[in-house]
Amino acid sequence: MIIYLYKKTHNKTGLQYLGKTTVSDPHQYKGSGIRWTPHIKKHGYDVTTEILKECQSNDEVRYWGEYYSNLWNIVEDPSWANLKPEYGEGDDSATAKS
């Protein structure tokens, strides 16, 4: 199973989101998150998705998620919707079809 680590950028507002998914088409996966989901509902899903890594294990996702979280300071920088670093935790299957 491939675990995709991605960066989404809303094309109208510039808000960014770092996340992971196991769905087969990570470009169609809308993402999740307390700030990201309402933002998409309000502004629409006009998003560019950049695949940062195709990981083979949770440990690999955790390593690269922490790397990019620190590199871009995603929790403190207001241009990011993330409220916590991306460590590859959470279940993306519930919103995979949304």
C-alpha positions as CSV (number, residue, x, y, z in Angstrom):
1,M,0.0,0.0,0.0
2,I,1.3,3.4,-0.9
3,I,0.8,6.3,1.6
4,Y,0.9,9.6,-0.1
5,L,2.3,12.6,1.7
6,Y,0.8,15.7,0.0
7,K,0.7,19.5,0.1
8,K,-2.6,21.1,-1.0
9,T,-2.8,24.7,-1.8
10,H,-6.2,26.5,-2.3
11,N,-5.9,28.3,-5.6
12,K,-8.1,31.3,-4.6
13,T,-7.0,31.9,-1.0
14,G,-3.5,30.5,-0.9
15,L,-4.2,28.5,2.3
16,Q,-2.0,25.3,2.4
17,Y,-2.5,22.0,4.0
18,L,0.0,19.2,4.7
19,G,-1.5,15.7,4.9
20,K,-1.4,12.0,4.0
21,T,-3.8,9.6,2.4
22,T,-3.9,6.0,1.2
23,V,-6.7,6.6,-1.4
24,S,-5.7,5.6,-5.0
25,D,-6.1,9.1,-6.3
26,P,-4.6,11.6,-3.8
27,H,-5.5,14.5,-6.1
28,Q,-9.2,13.8,-5.7
29,Y,-8.9,13.3,-1.9
30,K,-10.0,16.6,-0.4
31,G,-8.2,16.3,2.9
32,S,-9.4,16.8,6.4
33,G,-8.7,18.9,9.4
34,I,-10.5,21.4,11.7
35,R,-9.5,24.4,9.6
36,W,-9.1,22.9,6.2
37,T,-12.5,21.2,5.8
38,P,-14.6,24.4,6.6
39,H,-12.3,26.4,4.3
40,I,-13.0,24.1,1.4
41,K,-16.7,24.2,2.2
42,K,-16.7,28.0,2.2
43,H,-14.4,28.6,-0.8
44,G,-14.9,25.5,-2.9
45,Y,-12.5,22.8,-3.8
46,D,-10.2,24.8,-6.2
47,V,-7.0,23.1,-5.0
48,T,-3.6,22.1,-6.4
49,T,-2.2,19.0,-4.9
50,E,1.5,18.3,-4.9
51,I,2.7,14.8,-4.0
52,L,5.7,15.2,-1.8
53,K,6.5,11.5,-1.1
54,E,5.1,8.1,-1.9
55,C,5.8,6.2,1.3
56,Q,5.8,2.5,1.9
57,S,5.3,2.5,5.7
58,N,3.9,4.5,8.6
59,D,7.4,5.1,9.9
60,E,8.4,6.7,6.5
61,V,5.3,8.9,6.6
62,R,6.1,9.9,10.1
63,Y,9.7,10.8,9.2
64,W,8.8,12.9,6.2
65,G,5.7,14.4,7.7
66,E,7.8,15.7,10.6
67,Y,10.5,16.9,8.2
68,Y,8.1,19.0,6.2
69,S,6.1,20.1,9.2
70,N,9.3,21.6,10.7
71,L,10.6,22.9,7.4
72,W,7.5,25.0,6.7
73,N,6.6,25.6,10.4
74,I,3.0,24.5,9.5
75,V,1.5,24.9,13.0
76,E,2.7,28.5,13.6
77,D,2.5,29.9,10.1
78,P,-1.0,31.2,9.4
79,S,-0.8,30.4,5.7
80,W,-1.2,26.7,6.7
81,A,-4.4,25.1,7.9
82,N,-2.7,22.5,10.1
83,L,-3.2,22.7,13.8
84,K,-0.6,20.0,14.6
85,P,2.4,18.6,12.8
86,E,1.7,15.8,10.3
87,Y,2.9,12.6,11.8
88,G,0.9,10.2,9.6
89,E,-1.7,9.7,12.3
90,G,-5.5,9.7,11.7
91,D,-7.8,7.8,9.4
92,D,-8.5,9.3,5.9
93,S,-10.9,6.6,4.8
94,A,-14.0,8.3,6.2
95,T,-13.6,11.3,3.9
96,A,-11.9,9.7,1.0
97,K,-15.0,10.0,-1.2
98,S,-16.0,13.5,-0.3
